Amino acid sequence: YHRERQRLIRDKSHPGRTGRNHVVGLAGAAGLPVARADEVCEMVGLTEAANRRAGGYSLGMRQRLGRAAALLGDPKILVLDEPANGLDPQGIRWLRDFLRHLASQGRAIVVSSHLLSEIAQTVDEVVVIGKGRSIAQAPIQELMARGQGGMRVAGPDAERLRVALEADGAAVTVTDGGLIVADRTGEQIGRLIAADGIVVSELSQVSQSLEDVFFELTDTADAEVPS
């Protein structure tokens, strides 16, 4: 009961109290000095708004207030759920730099989020969860490398190139926009194009996002579940 009461106090500030008073109250309950409350308010960029009533805070400011409360005890492990929710672009960039700074101090930062594009720019390791099951866990660069990348080629001689590539043993997929070559580099394809006098209008790398990799992994996992 005591832990649940403390959680409710931490997560929901009284709208009539200032942000600083909310953090100071939590610090006092934890036996911490007022100076620590001011320190964490400064850490999360809340100093200028600290003496305003929390009821007037935007969602992004309430996020900062919650992080100030979470940092009071100087935790070595920090768990954040959707920390970028409600933040403007400047706030998101600040959050990214802030979390990396905390991690550089030797802390473990665990972030749960549906904003995969932002996660891709922030984290070092990813755990993919689908339908309540852990599907994959790996460093983000390794996870991205698992995706179905390759090279995209388009142009008037795409069909000739397909025949030449397949004769060379390449894995080629025909799409509406041209060809996707999964197992050849741009240089290898370029040499073949030059050797056969093939005309193309595009030769570019297929970019994979973390969202693409997430759907590939979850779709594969769903297909493997017996019905």
N, C-alpha and C positions, 0 to 999 in steps of 0.2 A: 504493500500500500504506500509506504513512504517513497519508494522509487517512482511509482506511477504518479504520485502527487508532485514530486520534483520535476518529472518530465513535463507534466501539464503546465507547471509554473514556467519552465524554461521555454516551451514552445509557444505559449500564448501570453504576450505582454498585455497589461492593462492599457486600453487606449488613452486613458487620461494621464498616464505617467509618461515622463520623458524616457527616451531610449536609454540615457545614461542611468536614470534611477532604476530602470528595470535591470540593467546589468549590475549596478551596485548592489541591488537587493539580492541577486543571485550570488554575487561574490561574498556578501555577508553570510548567507546561508551555508556557503561552503567553507567559511572560515578564512576567506582571502581578503587582503587589504583593498581599500578603495582604489589605490594606485593601480592594481591589477585590472580593475574594471576600465579605468581610463586607458590603460595600455592596449587592451584588446579592442576597444572602440577605435583607437587610432590605427591599429593593425588592419581593421576591415574597412577603413575609410569612412567612419561614422562620426568623427570628431565634430565636424561642422553642424551636423544634424542632431548631435547627442542631446541637446537641451530642448529639442522640439518634442511635442507629444507624439507618442508612437501611433496613436490613432490616425494621424495625418500622414504617416509614412506610405510611400508607394510599395508595391509588392517587392521591388528590387531592394528598397531600404529595409524592409522587414527581413529579407534574406540576409542582409548584412548583419542585422541585429541578432538573428539566430546564430550566425557564425561567430559573432562576438561571444555569445553565451557558451557555445560549444568549445571555444578556445580558452575559457577561463582557467580550467585546470591544467593547461599546458599538456594536452593529450599526445601520446606517441602514436595513437591510431585514431584517425578522424574519418567518420563515415558520413557522407553527404548524399542526400536524395534530391535529384533535380536541382542542383545548386544554381544553375543559370536561369532558372525560371523567373521571368519578370525583369531580367536585366536588359538594358539597352546595349548596343554594340560596344560602347566604351566600357560598360560594366562587365561584359563577357570577357573582353580582353584583359581587364584588370583581374578577374577571377582566375583566368588561365595562368597569368603570371604569379598570382598569389598562391595558388595551389602548388605550382612548381617550386616556389620559394620554400613553402612548408616542407615539401618532399626533400628538397636539398638539405634540410636540417636533420634528415634521418627519420622523418615521420612516415608512416604508411597512410596514404590517402586513398580511401575507397569511395568511388563515385558511382552512383546509380543514375542513369539518364537515358532518355529516348532521343536526345539530340546527338545523333551519331556523328554528324559532321564536326561538331564541337569536340566530342570525345576524341576523335581522330587526331586533333591538334593538341591534345592535353596529356593523354595518359601514356604510360610505358607498356602496360600489359592489359589485356582485355579478357573478360570472361563473358561468353555469349550464353544467354539463358533463353530457352524457348519452351513455352507451355510448362513452366515449372521445373525444367530439367537443364542441367549444365551440359551444353553441347560442345563447347570448345574453350580452352584457356591457353593463351600463348602471348608472347610479346607482340605488340601491334604490327611491327614490320614483318614478322613471320606470318601472322594471320593474313595480312594483306597479300603476301606472296602466294598464298593458297588460292587466291581468286582466279577466275578465268580471264586472265589478261590477254596479251597478244598484240598483233598489229592489224590495223584497218587499212585496206587498200581499195581504192575506187578509181574508175576511169574507163575510157572507151575500150581498152583491151583487157578488161577484168577477166573475161572468159578465157582468153589465151593464157593469162597469168595463172588462173586456177589450174588449168591443165598442166602447165609447167611445174607448178608447186607440188601438185599431187604426184607427178612423175618423179619428183625429187624426194617424195616421202613425207611431205608436210601435211599437217592436219589443217584443212581449210573448211570454213563454214561460209556458205553463201547467204547474204542478207540483202534486204532491200537497198541498203546503202553501199553495197560492194562486197568485199571479202573480209573475213576475220581469220587471220593466220595465227594459230595458238602457239606454235613451237618454232618460230623463226624470228630472228632479230631483224630490225630495219635494214641493217647492213647486208645481211644474207639475202633478203628479198631484193634489195637494191642491186646487188650483183647479178641476180637472175634477170631482173628487168633490163639491165644494161646489156647483158649477154644476148638476150633474145630480141632486143629492140622493141620492147613493150612500152606503150604509152599509158601513163597513169596520171590522175589528177590529184590523188591524195595517198600519202603513205604516213600514217601516224600511229602512235601508241594508243591502245585502248586503255583509258584511265578507269581504274576501279576505285570506288568509294567504300568506306567502311559499311555503309548501308547495303551496297551490292553484296559484299562478302557476308553480311549478316543474313540476308535473304537466301543466299546460296546455301549457307550452313543450316538454317532452319528448315528450308525446303527439303534438303537432303535428309535431315533428321526425321522430318515428318514421313518421308517416303520409306524410311527404314523401320518405322514403328509398325508392327503387325496389326492388321485390322481384326 
